[in-house]
Amino acid sequence: MSYPCFYFPSFFFVTEAVRGRSPAAAAARLRAQFWPAYRVGLVAWTPAMIVQFYWVPLPLQVLWVSACSFCWTTFLCVYHI
């Protein structure tokens, strides 16, 4: 499951780099926010994937996941998780 192993670290490190903070600050923020963000991610992505596999036609699945990913990233940015 690459989501918590690659997405969260890259999100937090890039976000902190854009804000001009150090990698140590990014690591501290990642440690503090990992579990809350992971729990919210499970609540958001589990239903999204269920909808995708049961109701979204195959040609539209990439569009569906892209839209869900956009919403998820916007949520992370707006609520500073």
Backbone torsions as a table, in degrees:
resi	resn	phi	psi	omega
1	MET	NA	101.6	-174.6
2	SER	-77.4	-17.1	-176.1
3	TYR	-54.3	-56.6	179.9
4	PRO	-77.8	-24.6	-175.0
5	CYS	-82.1	-31.9	-175.8
6	PHE	-116.8	-40.4	-175.4
7	TYR	-69.2	-50.6	-177.8
8	PHE	-61.3	-51.2	178.7
9	PRO	-58.5	-43.3	-179.3
10	SER	-65.7	-39.7	178.6
11	PHE	-61.2	-49.9	-176.5
12	PHE	-69.0	-40.2	-179.7
13	PHE	-68.2	-41.6	178.2
14	VAL	-67.7	-43.1	179.4
15	THR	-59.2	-46.0	-179.9
16	GLU	-69.5	-34.3	177.4
17	ALA	-65.1	-41.1	178.4
18	VAL	-64.4	-33.5	178.2
19	ARG	-79.6	-3.1	177.5
20	GLY	82.2	21.4	-179.4
21	ARG	-98.8	165.0	-175.5
22	SER	-80.1	161.7	173.8
23	PRO	-60.0	-31.1	177.5
24	ALA	-65.4	-38.3	176.6
25	ALA	-66.3	-38.8	177.6
26	ALA	-64.7	-41.4	178.5
27	ALA	-64.6	-39.3	178.2
28	ALA	-65.2	-41.7	178.0
29	ARG	-66.2	-38.5	177.2
30	LEU	-61.9	-45.4	178.7
31	ARG	-62.2	-38.4	-177.6
32	ALA	-74.7	-33.5	-172.6
33	GLN	-106.0	-2.2	-174.2
34	PHE	-59.9	-56.0	-174.4
35	TRP	-67.1	-42.1	174.9
36	PRO	-60.4	-43.0	179.5
37	ALA	-67.0	-37.1	179.7
38	TYR	-65.3	-43.1	178.7
39	ARG	-63.2	-44.2	177.7
40	VAL	-63.8	-37.9	178.1
41	GLY	-62.7	-39.8	176.7
42	LEU	-63.4	-40.2	179.3
43	VAL	-67.2	-35.2	-177.8
44	ALA	-82.9	-45.3	-171.9
45	TRP	-81.6	-28.7	179.6
46	THR	-62.2	-51.7	176.5
47	PRO	-63.9	-35.4	179.4
48	ALA	-61.9	-40.8	-179.9
49	MET	-73.3	-34.5	175.7
50	ILE	-62.6	-46.0	177.9
51	VAL	-61.0	-43.2	-179.0
52	GLN	-59.0	-50.6	-173.0
53	PHE	-76.7	-24.0	-178.7
54	TYR	-96.4	-34.1	-170.2
55	TRP	-124.0	-20.4	-177.8
56	VAL	-86.0	124.9	178.7
57	PRO	-62.6	149.8	-175.8
58	LEU	-51.6	-45.4	-178.9
59	PRO	-64.8	-18.3	-178.0
60	LEU	-103.3	2.5	-175.3
61	GLN	-67.6	-37.1	178.2
62	VAL	-64.7	-42.4	177.6
63	LEU	-62.3	-42.3	179.3
64	TRP	-61.2	-49.3	-178.6
65	VAL	-66.6	-36.5	177.2
66	SER	-64.3	-41.8	178.0
67	ALA	-65.2	-42.7	178.0
68	CYS	-63.9	-40.5	179.0
69	SER	-65.1	-41.0	176.8
70	PHE	-60.7	-46.5	178.6
71	CYS	-62.3	-41.7	-179.9
72	TRP	-64.1	-45.7	-179.8
73	THR	-65.8	-39.2	176.0
74	THR	-62.4	-42.2	177.3
75	PHE	-59.5	-45.9	179.5
76	LEU	-61.3	-40.0	-179.6
77	CYS	-71.4	-42.4	-176.7
78	VAL	-70.2	-43.1	-176.3
79	TYR	-94.2	6.9	173.5
80	HIS	52.4	41.4	176.7
81	ILE	-77.7	NA	NA
